[in-house]
Amino acid sequence: MPQKFSYGRIFLLGFGFFGVSIIWGVYNAFVPIFLADKFHLTPIVIGFFMTLDNIAALFIQPPVGAWSDRLRTPIGRRMPFILVGAPIGALAFGIIPIAAALPLFVACTSTLLLSMAMWRTPVIALMPDITPSQYRSQANGIVNFMGGIGGIFSFLGGSALYRLNPAFPFWMGSGFVIVAALLVFIFIKEPQQHGEIIQQPGMFSSLKEVMADKDKSALRLLLAIFSWFLGYNAIETFFTLYAKNYLGFNEADGSRLLGHLSLIFVLFALVSGVIGSRLGRRVTISIGIILMASILMGVFLTPAAILTTVLGKAPVLGTIPVISLFLMAAGSAWSLININSLPMVVDMTTSARLGTYTGLYYLFSTLAAIAGPNLNGILIQITGNNYNSIMLVAPIFMAVALWLMLGVKRGEPNSAQ
């Protein structure tokens, strides 16, 4: 049974997601630059390379989630994965920027991807483990708030550090992920799992159950998750190259602009959880989808000369061009979607299978993260390296997600849990 809800405990748990977000923020912002400038790879190859983390996650995260449901150790069923995966990932991440040869670069990124895939699902599954159903949107808002702060560190702090030395953002990420994992281990106590381990259906058996269920709510929700993540991840992967090649900014400024999106995501994360609990998760997500599609279509249609027009400067944010306004609005819309989606998924199952359904959530979001960069890499290349074309993909898939959400009937808070 979940423990009594505690805001303080959820904030501490958020440090785990904080570490994950720093790693992926720096990775997505600067690894494409290394691949293009240091190793001279084409957009299609870069797009494929940037999906390798998701390919690793596809095969590791869902089974690990189901495995962690069944595991029993003196320190809990999720903690062993965190204590093994986080240090290995931190070490590999720190070597990436100083790897001068492509084989060493690939070896380091591969080690990072495998280790991160090992501990991401267990650390996220801790949220529903220690949170009653009716508070999961708010709790996910707090966790993503902390993850968003990690995104700010990775984009804004990483941008400043990159100017000093391209390796500094990676070393910052390695340090923070070690600290974050230690804080989670020290301060978060997992619920005790008493008695005999009951054999639960595995991840793929659960997926078959979802597909065979006459009520297609779970299947439609998972397909909607695939659709909106496909659009969002495709843009995030190529944004620094879009900023450099289409808007004419440098790499550091491209990272800083992504930081503007992350900042608003952070500020809106807690609000999105409350909105989800008041309006309902399905309605809140649908509003976010409509806003996100409209904003990104606006970016696609607005000329680069207007997008790069400087409106002023602000503390922390630095120079604010017009595109920053679009990105900030996108951050709030993405918050409405992202904060409420995982709680919907885990509230379609029992507490004994939270890790398994968290794994299903990551299965579909990971499939999208594999398809998105590859689709956009091909699109960029066939349009003559027109990076603005990436802004056309997301609204199309957001529209598909909205249609799917119209048929979702379950996933709202369950007061019985």
N, C-alpha and C positions, 0 to 999 in steps of 0.2 A: 504493500500500500504506500502511496506517496506520503511524504512527510508534510507537516504543517508548513504553509507558505511563508517564506521569509524573504523580504526584499534584499537584506544584507547578504544572505547566502547566494541568491541569484546573481548579485553584482560580483561576488567573488568567483562564482562559476564563469561569469562573463570573461574573466581573464584568460580562460582557455581559448575562447573564440577570438579574443584580442590577439593572442599569439598567432593563431591560424591566419587571421586577416592581414597582419603585417607581412607574413611570409608571402601570401598570394598577391598582395598589393604590389610589393616590390618585384616579385617574379613577373607578374603580368605587365608592369610598366617598363621594366628595363631588359628583360631577357629578349624580347623581340628586337630591341635596339642592338644588343650584342650579336644576335643572329644575322641581322642585316648589315651592320657596319664592320664587325670583327670577322665574321665568317662568310659574308657576302651571299647569303641564301636568298632565294626568290620568295615572293609573297605566298605562293602555294606551299612551299616547303616550310616556311615560317608558320603558316596556319596549321599544318600537320604537326609540327614540333610542339606548338602550343596546346595541342590536344593530348599530348602524351600523358600529362598529369591526370587528365580525365579518363584516359584509357586504363591507366593503373588503378584509378579510383573505381572504375566500373567493375573490375574483377576482384577488388579487395574490400572496398567499403561495405557493400551490402552483406557479404558473408561474415565479415568481422562484426557487423551489427548483430546478426543472428547468433554468432559465437558468443558475443559478450552477454547476450540474454541467458545463455546456459552456463556461463563460467561462474565458479564460486572460489574465491580466494580470501585470505584474511584481510586484504585491503580493498575488497570489493570486486565487482564483475567488470567495471569499466577502467579502473585505475591502472591495471597492469599494461594496458595498451598505450596509455598516455605516458607512463614512465619509460617505456621502451622506445616508442616512436618519436617523441619530442626531441631527445638529445641527439639521436641519429640524424634526424632531419635538420637540426640546427647546425651540426658539423658540416654536412654536405652543402647546405645553403651558403655557409661562409666561404667555401672554396670556389663556388661558381664564378665570381667575378675575376678571380686571378688565374683561372684555367685558360692557358694560352692555346692549347691544342683542342680541336673539336672532339676527339674521343674522350679526353678527360672531362671536358665540359658536359658531354652526354652522360658520362659515368656519374658525375656529381648530381646532375638534374634527375637522373633515373633513381638514384639513392634517395634523394629528397622526395620524389613523387611516391615511392613505395612506402617510406616511413610516414609521410603525412597522411597517406590513405589509411594507414594502420590505426591512427588514433583520432581521426576527425569524427567518425560516426560515434564512437564511445563517448567523446567529450560532449557532443551535442545531445546524445541520448540521456545524459545526466540531467538535462533540464526537465523533461517530463518525469524522470525518475523521482525527483524531489519536489515536484509541483503538482498540486491538485488540478484537475481538468479545467475548472472554471477560471483559473489564473494563468493558463498557459500562453495566451496571447500577450498578456502583460509581461510574463516572464521572458518570452521570446523577444519582446521589445527591449527588455533590459540586456539580454545576451547580445542582441544585434547592436544595441547602443554601444556596448563595449567593443564589439567587432568593428563598428564604424569608427570608433576612436583609433583602433588599430589601423583602419584604412587611412585615416588622416595622418597618422604617424608615417605610414608607408608612402603616401603620395606627397604631402607637403614637407614632412621631415626628410623623406627620401629624396625629394627634389633638391632641397638645400644641400644635403650631404653629397649627392651625385655631382654637384658643381665642384665640391672640394676634391672628391675622389670617387670614381664609379664603384669602388668596392665598399665604401662606407655604408650605403643603405642596406647591403646584404649583411654586413657585420652587426648593424643595428638590429635587423630582424632576427638573427641568430641569438643575440643576447636576450631580446624580449621574449622569445618563445621559450627559452629555458626558465626565465623568471615566471612566466605565466603558468607553465606546467607545474612548477614547484608550489605556487600559490594555490592552485586547484588541489593538489595533493595534500597540502598542509591543512587547508581550511574547509574543504568539502568532504563530509562524511556520507558515504553512500548508505541508502536504506539496507538494513540487514536482510539477506535472502535466506530464510529458514526452511528447513525441511528438505525433502527429496526433490531433485531436479525433475520437473515434469517435461517430458519430451514435447516440444512445440514444433509446428511445421517450420521448415527452413524458409529462407528468403524466396527461393523459386517456387516452393510449394505455396507460400502465401500469395505470390504473384498469380499463380494459377487459380487460387481461390477468388482473388479479386476479379480476374477475368471471367470466371464462371458465375459470379454473383449476379442474380437477376437485377438487383439494385446496382446500377452502373456508377454510382456516385464516386466510389474510390477510384475506379478506372478512369473516369472522366477527369477527376482532380489530378491524378498522376500524369495524364496526357496534357492537361493544361499547364502543369508545372514544366513539363518538357518544352512546351511551346513558348512560354514566356522566358525561360532560361535560355532557349536557343537564340532568341532575339537579343537578350541583354548581354550574354557572354560573348557573342560574336563582336559586338561593339567594344566591349571592355578590352578584349584581346588586341584589337587593332587601333585603339584610340590614340596611343602615342605616335604611331606611324601616320594616322589620319591627321593629327595636329601638326606633325612635321611636314608631310607631303602635300596636304590639301590646304591647310590654314596658314602654313609658313612659320609656325612656332618651332622652337627648339625642343629637344627631348625633355629637358627639365620642366619647361612650361607645360608640355603635354601632360606630364605626371601631376603637376600642380593643378591643372584644370580638372582632372579626375578627383583630386582632393576636394574641390568645391562640391562635387556631387556627394562625396562621402560625408562631408561636413553636414550637409542638409539631411542626409540619411540618418546620421547620428542624432541630430536635433529632433527629428520627426519620429524616431524609432519608438520612444516611449509613448508618444501621442498615438501612433498607429495601433499599438496594443490596446490602448483604452478605446479608441474608435472601433476596433474589431469587437471588443466586448460589448459595446453599446449598440452598434448598428448590425452586428453579426459579421462573421468572418467572410462569408461569401459575398455579401454586398460590398464590404470594404475592399476586398480584392478586386472585384469588378470595377469599382470606381478607379482604383489604381491602374488597372489595365487600360481603361479608356484614356486616362490622363497621359500615361506613358506613350501610348501609340500616337496621340495627338502631338506631344512634345517632340518626339523623334522625327515625325513627318515634317514638323516645322523646321527642324534643323536641316533636313534634306532639301527643303524648298528654299531656304534662305541663302542668298549668295555669300560666298566666303568673305567678300569685302565687308559685308555687314556683320557677319559673325565675329570678325577680328577687330571690329571697332571698339576702342577702349572707352569704357564708361567712367572709370575712376579707379581709385585704390582703396583698399581696406586693410586694417590690421589682420595679420595671420593669412588672409586670402591673397594679399598682394594685388597686382593689376587685375582688373575685372573687365574682360571683353564681353560682348553681347552673348557669345556662346555660353559664358558662365551662367547667365540667367536661365538658359535652357537646361543646363546641367543641374542647377540647383532645383529647378522644378522637377526634373527627372528623378532626383534623389528623394524627394517627398513622395512621388508616385510609386517608385520602387519600394519604398518603405511600407506603404499600404499593402502592396502585394506580398513582399517577402516576409514581413513580420507575422502575418496571419496564416501562411500556407503550411508550415510545419505543424503548428497546433491542430490544423484541420486533419492532417494525415494521421497523427498519433491518436486523435480522438475518434478514429474509426476502428480502433482495436482495443485490446485489454492491456493492463499494466505489464503482464508477463511477456508481451511481444513488442514492447516499445522500441527496443533496439532493432528488431526485424523491420518494423514499419519505418523507423528512421532510415534504415538501409534502403527501403523501397523509395523513399523520398530522394535519397542521394543517387539511386540507380537512374531515375528519370532525369534528374537535374544534370547528372554526369553525362548521360547519353546526349543531352542537349548541348553540353559544353564541348563534346566531341564533334558534333555535327556543325555547330555554329561557326567556329573559326575556319573549318575546312570549307564550308559553304561560302563564307566571305572571302577567304583566300582565293578561291576559284573565281568568284565574282569580280574581285579587284583586278585579277590578271586578265580576264576576258574583256573587261571594260578599259583596257589600256592603263592600268594602275590608277584608276579613278577611285580614290579612297572615300569619296562622298557616297559611293554606292552602298556602303555598309549601313548607312542610315535608312535605307529603304527596306531592308530585310526585317528589322524588328517590328515595325507597325503591322506588317502582314501577319506575323506569327502571334502578335498580341491580339489581333482580331480573331484568330483561331482559338486562342486561349479563352477569350470572352465567350465565344459560342459554347465551348466545352463547359465553362463554369455555370452556364444557364441550366444545365441538367444535374448539377451537384445538389443533393438533398440532405446529406449528412455532414458531420465534421464540426458542428457547433459544440460549445461546452457541454459536458455531461456532469451534472451535479452529483451523480452517484459515485464518481471517481475522486 
